Amino acid sequence: MNAQVTPALLERWVLPTAHNIQEIAAREGIDAATTQLFQSVAESPQHGPFMRRVDEICQRIELRKWKAEAPVIIVPGAFYRENPRSGADGRILRQQAERLGCPTGIIPIASRGSLKQNARIICDWLLEHHEQPVILASLSKGGADVKMALAELDAADAFKNVAAWVNLCGILNGTPMAEWLLSRNPAALLNRLYYTLRGQGLGFLRDLGYGPGRPLDFELQLPQHVRMITIAGFPLHEHLTTALARRCHRRLTQLGPNDGSLILSDVCALPGLLYPIWGADHYLRPQTDVNKLVLAVLQYLDEELQWRTHPHS
């Protein structure tokens, strides 16, 4: 299926720019802009075939056992130690990988660590575990930590055996919500107080600022051999089921379609493949069958990695 997607076709097909999408949002509303961006991704020769392939795998009745010689290694999100119920520890990824018979592990980054601190932990872990290929799977802030790790001086050596990277709702370019959460807005102050009383300071949000001059304002340096798959929610206003989700979405509307944290035009500009989840917010709510989707993406990767290893089999 992907063989029909020629480099010339990919070069001619361009997703709407952030400016284009913002114009549509100003003219027709944020929901219309979100719908058009989603449709553009689904119809693109790069992402469309991938989305259909994953959907086909989702319909399979029987699981195909894991064959690639690569474990799934999780780079968790913020507060994964303090609040494991949030899923930031990668529980869904771990459970679905284990259903396939795939070994899993976790890189023990600092739960509230800075980007530079966690980038160093990631590179050191990869350098120490270089015996076999690995698939990295990051969640939310964990994606920012991986991006920063790829900018480390020894990243080429550290990521030499990384075959793929599953970026689940990664905050790779920062989020405008970080500045709001650190602001003197009464609601933001209450938010910070709530987390402080639980022993969960939000100081790391200073690393997640959005825009020029912020810590994540640099191009992702993805090695050519690393297959990158991004999963992100594409919600309309009506899909948002909590007051907090609606407020976050509304605050970011001036920047175009968003999931309440990420600006979706930024997500679409990332390298690799994108699976947009229609109707889901940054935490993949309301209830989506994320388990089935994650399982299908892992099976897709297993088959692709097998094909690369044994192209004539």
C-alpha positions in Angstrom: 0.0 0.0 0.0 2.7 2.5 0.9 4.7 1.5 -2.2 2.3 3.6 -4.3 3.2 6.8 -2.4 6.0 8.2 -4.4 8.4 10.9 -3.2 7.1 13.2 -6.0 3.5 12.8 -4.7 4.5 13.5 -1.1 6.4 16.6 -2.3 3.3 17.9 -4.1 0.9 17.3 -1.2 1.2 19.8 1.6 -1.1 19.9 4.6 -2.6 23.3 5.5 -0.2 25.6 7.2 -0.9 27.1 10.7 -1.7 30.4 9.0 -4.2 28.8 6.6 -5.9 26.9 9.5 -6.1 30.0 11.6 -7.7 31.9 8.8 -10.3 29.2 8.4 -11.0 29.2 12.2 -11.4 33.0 12.1 -13.8 32.8 9.1 -15.7 29.6 9.8 -15.1 28.8 13.4 -12.7 26.5 15.3 -14.8 23.3 14.7 -14.7 23.8 10.9 -11.0 24.4 11.0 -10.4 21.2 13.1 -12.6 19.2 10.7 -10.7 20.4 7.7 -7.3 19.7 9.2 -8.4 16.2 10.2 -9.7 15.5 6.7 -6.5 16.8 5.2 -4.5 14.4 7.3 -6.8 11.5 6.5 -6.6 12.2 2.7 -2.9 12.8 2.6 -0.8 10.2 0.7 1.6 10.1 3.7 -0.8 9.6 6.7 -4.0 8.3 5.0 -2.6 4.8 4.0 -1.1 4.4 7.5 -4.4 5.3 9.1 -6.3 2.8 6.9 -3.7 0.1 7.6 -4.0 0.6 11.4 -7.8 0.5 11.1 -7.6 -2.8 9.2 -5.3 -4.2 11.9 -7.9 -3.1 14.5 -10.5 -5.3 12.8 -8.4 -8.5 13.1 -9.9 -11.2 15.3 -6.6 -13.0 16.2 -3.5 -11.4 17.6 -0.2 -11.9 15.8 2.5 -12.6 18.3 5.5 -10.3 18.5 8.4 -11.2 16.2 10.6 -8.2 16.1 13.7 -8.4 18.3 12.9 -5.1 20.0 11.3 -4.4 23.4 9.0 -1.4 24.0 10.7 1.0 26.3 8.5 3.7 27.9 9.4 7.3 28.5 6.7 8.2 31.0 4.9 11.5 31.5 4.9 14.0 34.4 3.8 12.8 37.8 4.0 9.1 36.7 5.4 8.2 40.1 3.1 10.4 42.2 -0.1 9.7 40.2 0.2 6.3 38.4 -3.6 6.2 38.0 -3.3 8.9 35.4 -1.8 6.5 33.0 1.4 8.6 32.7 3.5 5.5 33.6 2.5 4.0 30.2 0.3 1.3 31.7 -1.8 1.0 28.5 1.3 0.7 26.3 2.8 -1.9 28.6 -0.3 -4.0 28.8 -0.9 -4.1 25.1 2.7 -4.8 24.3 2.6 -7.7 26.8 -0.5 -9.1 25.1 1.6 -9.5 22.0 4.4 -11.2 23.9 6.6 -8.1 23.6 9.0 -7.4 26.4 8.7 -3.9 28.0 10.7 -1.6 30.2 10.7 2.0 31.5 13.4 4.6 31.5 13.3 6.0 35.1 13.3 9.7 34.3 12.7 12.2 37.1 8.9 12.5 37.5 9.1 16.3 37.7 12.5 16.7 36.2 13.7 19.4 33.8 14.1 18.7 30.1 17.9 18.7 30.3 17.9 16.4 33.4 15.6 13.9 31.8 17.3 14.1 28.4 20.6 13.1 30.0 18.9 10.2 31.8 17.4 9.0 28.5 20.7 9.1 26.6 22.6 7.4 29.5 20.0 4.6 29.6 20.1 4.0 25.9 23.9 4.0 25.9 23.9 1.4 28.7 21.3 -0.8 26.9 22.8 -0.9 23.4 22.7 -4.7 22.9 19.5 -4.8 20.9 17.1 -2.6 19.0 14.4 -0.9 21.0 11.1 0.9 20.4 10.6 4.0 22.4 7.1 5.0 23.5 6.7 8.4 25.2 3.7 10.1 26.8 2.9 13.8 26.9 5.9 15.6 28.6 7.9 12.4 28.0 7.8 13.4 24.3 9.5 16.7 25.1 12.2 14.8 27.1 12.9 12.6 24.1 13.1 15.6 21.8 15.6 17.2 24.1 17.6 14.0 24.4 17.8 13.9 20.6 19.6 17.3 20.8 22.3 16.0 23.2 25.8 15.9 21.8 26.0 12.1 22.0 22.4 11.5 20.7 23.7 9.8 17.5 25.3 7.1 19.6 22.5 6.9 22.1 19.8 6.5 19.5 21.7 4.2 17.2 19.6 1.2 18.2 16.3 3.0 18.5 14.2 1.5 15.7 11.0 3.5 16.2 9.4 6.1 18.4 5.7 6.1 19.3 4.9 9.6 20.4 1.6 9.6 22.3 0.3 13.2 22.7 3.8 14.5 23.1 4.4 18.1 24.0 7.2 18.5 21.5 6.9 22.2 20.9 5.7 23.2 24.3 2.2 24.3 25.2 0.6 27.7 25.7 -1.1 26.3 28.7 2.2 26.2 30.6 2.4 29.9 30.8 -1.2 30.2 31.9 -0.7 27.6 34.6 2.3 29.6 35.9 0.4 32.9 35.7 -1.2 35.0 38.4 -4.7 34.2 37.1 -6.9 33.2 40.1 -7.8 29.8 38.5 -4.1 29.1 37.8 -3.2 30.0 41.3 -5.8 27.6 42.7 -4.4 24.9 40.3 -0.9 25.4 41.6 -2.1 25.4 45.2 -3.9 22.1 44.6 -0.7 20.4 43.2 1.5 22.0 45.8 -0.6 20.6 48.6 -0.3 17.2 47.0 3.5 17.5 46.9 3.5 17.9 43.1 5.1 21.2 42.2 4.7 22.5 38.7 8.1 24.2 38.3 8.9 21.9 35.3 6.3 23.8 33.3 8.8 26.6 32.8 10.5 24.2 30.3 7.2 23.7 28.4 6.6 27.3 27.4 5.4 27.9 23.9 6.8 30.2 21.2 10.1 31.8 20.1 13.0 31.6 22.6 11.4 28.9 24.7 13.4 25.7 25.6 11.6 23.6 23.0 11.8 26.2 20.2 14.1 24.2 18.0 13.7 21.7 15.2 13.3 18.0 16.1 16.5 16.2 15.1 15.1 12.8 14.2 17.6 10.3 12.9 16.7 8.9 9.5 16.6 5.3 10.7 14.0 6.0 13.5 10.4 5.4 12.5 8.2 8.0 14.3 4.5 7.5 14.9 2.5 10.3 16.5 -1.0 9.7 18.1 -3.0 12.8 19.0 -6.6 13.8 19.6 -8.6 16.1 17.2 -11.6 17.2 19.2 -14.5 19.5 18.4 -15.9 21.7 21.2 -18.9 19.3 21.5 -16.6 16.4 22.2 -15.1 17.9 25.3 -16.9 16.4 28.3 -15.3 18.3 31.3 -15.4 22.0 32.1 -11.6 22.0 32.4 -11.2 20.5 28.9 -13.5 23.1 27.5 -11.7 26.0 29.2 -8.3 24.8 28.0 -9.6 24.3 24.4 -11.2 27.7 24.4 -8.0 29.4 25.7 -6.0 28.1 22.7 -8.7 28.7 20.1 -6.9 31.8 18.8 -3.9 29.6 17.8 -6.2 27.3 15.8 -7.3 23.7 16.3 -6.0 22.2 19.5 -6.5 19.3 21.9 -6.5 21.5 25.0 -2.8 21.4 25.2 -1.2 20.9 21.8 -1.6 23.1 18.7 -2.6 20.6 16.1 -1.0 22.4 13.2 2.3 21.8 15.0 1.5 18.1 15.4 0.8 17.8 11.7 4.2 19.3 10.9 6.1 16.6 12.8 8.1 14.1 10.8 6.9 10.5 10.4 3.4 9.2 10.5 0.3 10.6 12.3 -2.8 8.9 13.6 -5.3 11.6 14.6 -8.0 10.4 16.9 -11.3 12.1 16.0 -13.1 13.5 19.0 -10.4 12.9 21.7 -8.7 15.6 23.8 -5.1 15.7 25.1 -5.8 12.8 27.5 -7.6 10.9 24.8 -11.0 11.5 26.4 -13.9 11.0 26.1 -13.6 7.2 26.3 -11.8 6.1 23.2 -10.7 2.5 22.5 -7.1 3.5 23.0 -6.2 -0.1 24.0 -7.2 -1.4 20.6 -5.5 1.5 18.8 -2.2 1.1 20.7 -2.3 -2.6 20.1 -2.8 -2.0 16.3 0.0 0.5 16.1 2.4 -1.9 17.9 1.4 -4.7 15.5 1.9 -2.3 12.5 5.4 -1.5 13.8 6.2 -5.2 14.4 5.2 -6.1 10.8 7.2 -3.1 9.4 10.3 -3.9 11.4 10.1 -7.5 10.3 9.8 -6.4 6.7 12.9 -4.2 7.1 14.8 -7.1 8.7 13.6 -9.8 6.2 12.6 -7.9 3.1 12.5 -11.0 0.9 10.6 -13.3 3.3 
